[in-house]
Amino acid sequence: MFVITLTYEKPTEEIDALLAAHRAFLREQYDNGVFLMSGRMVPRTGGIIIATADSRADIEAILELDPFKQAGAASYQITEFVPTMTADILAAFRQH
């Protein structure tokens, strides 16, 4: 499991201009079963994505497709973790 932290590197106007394309990218990854949850930070300095994939390399390759990444509008920090406890609704993601 991965927590991806996006930090905006461009002014808000440039981020807003890329939002529709970024959201289409997100939707594709949700449809592929990779992204589980995402949203903007408060205050609006970036965003968070919760994802599942076989490897960090897979996540890195997927993020290369993000229009924010391609435009140099965001930087990414990827944190991998092993979920050993979850809410019941997320039990399928627990690892022992």
C-alpha positions as a Python dict, from the first residue, in 0.01 Angstrom:
ca = {
    (1, 'M'): (0, 0, 0),
    (2, 'F'): (122, 351, -73),
    (3, 'V'): (57, 703, 49),
    (4, 'I'): (151, 952, -221),
    (5, 'T'): (194, 1314, -120),
    (6, 'L'): (182, 1570, -400),
    (7, 'T'): (328, 1914, -337),
    (8, 'Y'): (238, 2188, -583),
    (9, 'E'): (541, 2345, -749),
    (10, 'K'): (352, 2597, -965),
    (11, 'P'): (109, 2881, -889),
    (12, 'T'): (-255, 2793, -826),
    (13, 'E'): (-358, 2929, -1167),
    (14, 'E'): (-133, 2674, -1341),
    (15, 'I'): (-260, 2394, -1116),
    (16, 'D'): (-621, 2489, -1195),
    (17, 'A'): (-546, 2485, -1570),
    (18, 'L'): (-429, 2122, -1536),
    (19, 'L'): (-707, 2002, -1302),
    (20, 'A'): (-937, 1851, -1565),
    (21, 'A'): (-653, 1645, -1714),
    (22, 'H'): (-529, 1547, -1366),
    (23, 'R'): (-878, 1432, -1266),
    (24, 'A'): (-906, 1224, -1585),
    (25, 'F'): (-574, 1061, -1491),
    (26, 'L'): (-705, 993, -1139),
    (27, 'R'): (-1028, 843, -1276),
    (28, 'E'): (-829, 609, -1502),
    (29, 'Q'): (-626, 486, -1205),
    (30, 'Y'): (-943, 435, -999),
    (31, 'D'): (-1087, 235, -1289),
    (32, 'N'): (-765, 29, -1300),
    (33, 'G'): (-801, -49, -928),
    (34, 'V'): (-477, 131, -834),
    (35, 'F'): (-604, 443, -656),
    (36, 'L'): (-832, 394, -356),
    (37, 'M'): (-872, 749, -224),
    (38, 'S'): (-748, 1096, -310),
    (39, 'G'): (-802, 1461, -229),
    (40, 'R'): (-645, 1799, -180),
    (41, 'M'): (-460, 1910, 129),
    (42, 'V'): (-589, 2181, 358),
    (43, 'P'): (-452, 2439, 306),
    (44, 'R'): (-437, 2377, -69),
    (45, 'T'): (-65, 2312, -115),
    (46, 'G'): (-97, 1971, -280),
    (47, 'G'): (-284, 1646, -244),
    (48, 'I'): (-281, 1294, -106),
    (49, 'I'): (-342, 967, -290),
    (50, 'I'): (-386, 628, -124),
    (51, 'A'): (-293, 354, -371),
    (52, 'T'): (-229, -16, -402),
    (53, 'A'): (15, -177, -645),
    (54, 'D'): (257, -468, -667),
    (55, 'S'): (563, -246, -630),
    (56, 'R'): (695, 104, -579),
    (57, 'A'): (827, 90, -936),
    (58, 'D'): (469, 37, -1058),
    (59, 'I'): (352, 344, -865),
    (60, 'E'): (643, 551, -998),
    (61, 'A'): (560, 450, -1356),
    (62, 'I'): (193, 540, -1308),
    (63, 'L'): (278, 881, -1162),
    (64, 'E'): (483, 960, -1473),
    (65, 'L'): (147, 971, -1656),
    (66, 'D'): (2, 1240, -1428),
    (67, 'P'): (-40, 1571, -1615),
    (68, 'F'): (81, 1751, -1299),
    (69, 'K'): (406, 1551, -1318),
    (70, 'Q'): (444, 1600, -1693),
    (71, 'A'): (405, 1978, -1655),
    (72, 'G'): (641, 1997, -1357),
    (73, 'A'): (348, 2131, -1154),
    (74, 'A'): (388, 1890, -861),
    (75, 'S'): (653, 1689, -683),
    (76, 'Y'): (574, 1350, -529),
    (77, 'Q'): (672, 1172, -209),
    (78, 'I'): (585, 802, -203),
    (79, 'T'): (556, 623, 131),
    (80, 'E'): (509, 248, 123),
    (81, 'F'): (348, 78, 421),
    (82, 'V'): (201, -256, 526),
    (83, 'P'): (-152, -219, 665),
    (84, 'T'): (-176, -457, 961),
    (85, 'M'): (-487, -297, 1111),
    (86, 'T'): (-782, -145, 926),
    (87, 'A'): (-1144, -52, 972),
    (88, 'D'): (-1367, -348, 887),
    (89, 'I'): (-1463, -191, 552),
    (90, 'L'): (-1094, -202, 450),
    (91, 'A'): (-1024, -556, 572),
    (92, 'A'): (-934, -677, 222),
    (93, 'F'): (-620, -461, 239),
    (94, 'R'): (-485, -602, 568),
    (95, 'Q'): (-161, -794, 556),
    (96, 'H'): (-44, -1029, 829),
}
